[in-house]
Each structure stands twice: as structure tokens, then as C-alpha cells.
Amino acid sequence: MHAMKTSTVSNLAISFFFLIVGLSTISVSANASRNHIVGGDRGWGLAAGSYNIWALHRSFVAGDKLQFKYPPGAHNVVRVGAVGYENCKATTKESRKAMSTGNDKLTLKKGMNYFICGFQGHCTGGMKIKVHAK
């Protein structure tokens, strides 16, 4: 009878250990940042459709990365403020930080995040996105 109680206690201890390890893993993966390819398979471009509709179907948290994929030299990505987004015009300071590798990753900050293509006519042609990160 004593051996049975020891075995049961051991099994409970092992089960508890794996429960704790499992919960720790869930907690870590829940806090891990995610990478979102803007526009999905279409990427970042003039014919890709509405990026804001694309964004509405996803959830974002601070620390997630937006990845902008496009042919190098064809576009760029500029993080702008709300006014720059609405007017499709980056400030000089914002323009200096433009990304143009064709595989740009930008980390989302908590709250609203705004991005445009700074090439003439591209933003007004639809190459802009606003994303709310929790």
C-alpha cells in the first residue's frame, strides 16, 4: 500500500512539473513578436490593393514586425506620423530614415503606426498603411 501512495505522489509531481513547463512555454510564445508580411503574397506595391483592408484582418501587438517585400529600387518604406499618412508626405527627418532594401522590417510601437511609400505618386496610388498595435 505504501508503494502505491509513493507511486501516485511521484506521478502527481511529474504531472505538475510538465504542467508548469507547458504553461511557461505558452506564456513565452504568447509574448513573442510576430512577423507580418505586408500585403501577403502580393507584397508592397502599387497593384497590391488596400493595405488597410489587409491590416483589418490581423491583430498586432507592440514589438511585432511589419515586413515590406518589393523589388529593390522600385519603392521604399517611410514611417510617418498621422499628418504625413493623410497627406502622403513625409517630413525631411522621416524621409532620411526611409528603408529601401526590398525586404524591410519595421517594429511596431504601441498605438497607431503609419507607413507610406515615399516615391512620387506611390502613396496617393495606395501604397500606405496604418496599423494599430496593442
N, C-alpha and C positions, 0 to 999 in steps of 0.2 A: 504494500500500500504506500509506503514512504517513497519508493522508487517512482511510483505513478505520479505523486504530487510533485516531485522534483522534475520529472519529465514535463509535466504540464506547466510548471513555473518557467522552465527553460524555453519551452515553445512560446509562451506568452512574451518573455523577454526578447526572443528573436523576432517575433511578430511586431512588437513595439519598436524595436530597432529599425526594421525595414519600413515601418510606417513613418517614422521620423525622417529617415533618409529620403523616402518618396516625397514627403511634404516639402522638404528642403529643396529638392530638385524642381518641384512645381513652382515654388517661390522664386527661385533663381531664374527659371525660364520665363516666368510672368514679367519679371523686371528687365529682361534682356531686350535691347533695342532691336528693331526690325528694319530691314532694308526694303524700300518700296521703289520699284522701277516705274517712274512717271510715264503714264500712257501705256503701260504693259508692253505687249509685243510691238506696238507701233512706235514706242519711244517718244522722244521730244522732237517735234517737227510741225511744219505748217499744215499738213494734211491729216493730222492725228485726231482731230475732233476736239471736244471740250474737255480740258483738263479738270475743270471744276466738277463736272459730272463724274469723271473718273474718281476724283477725290471723295465725292459724297458717298461712294460705295465702300469706303475703307475707314478704319479708325486709326488714329495716330496719337502717339504719346511723345512727350518731350524726350529727346535722345534718339528717336527713330531717325533713319536717314532716307532722304529722297535721292534716288539715283537718276540722273538725266543722261540718257543714251542718245547719241546723234552722230552723224559724220563730222569729224573734226574740221573746223573752218566753216561749216555750214550755219552754225548757231552758237549761242553762248547761254549762260545762265547767270542772272544777276539777282541777288537778294535785295529787295527793296522794301520800303515802308508802304503803308496803305495808300498814300497820295501817289507815289510812284507807280503802284499797281493800277490804280484807277486811271491815271494819265498816261500810262505806258512810257514813263520817262524816269530813268534812274538819275540820281544826283551824281556829281563828279566823284564824290567819295565812294558811293555804291558801285559806280562803273569801274573804278580801279580794282575792285575785288571780284570782278566778273570771272567766272570759270569758263574754260573753253577747251577742255581736253577731249570732249565727246563721250566721256564716261565720268561725269562729275557727281560727287556725293556730298550732299549738304545736310548737316544735322539740324533737326527741328528743335526750336525753342518752345517753351510752354506758351500757349496763346496762339495768336494768328501769325502765320508765316506767309510771306508774299515773294513770288519769283516771277521774273519775266525774261524773255529773250531780248537783249539789248540791240540786236541788229535792226536797222531801219525797216519799219513796216511789219516786222515779225510779231511783236506784241499785239498790235492792232489787228493782225491777222489771226489771233487766237493763241499765240504762244505765251500764255501767262497762267499762273495757278496760285490759288490761295488755299492754305491748309491750316486747320485748327488742330493743335496738339494739346492733349490733356496733360 
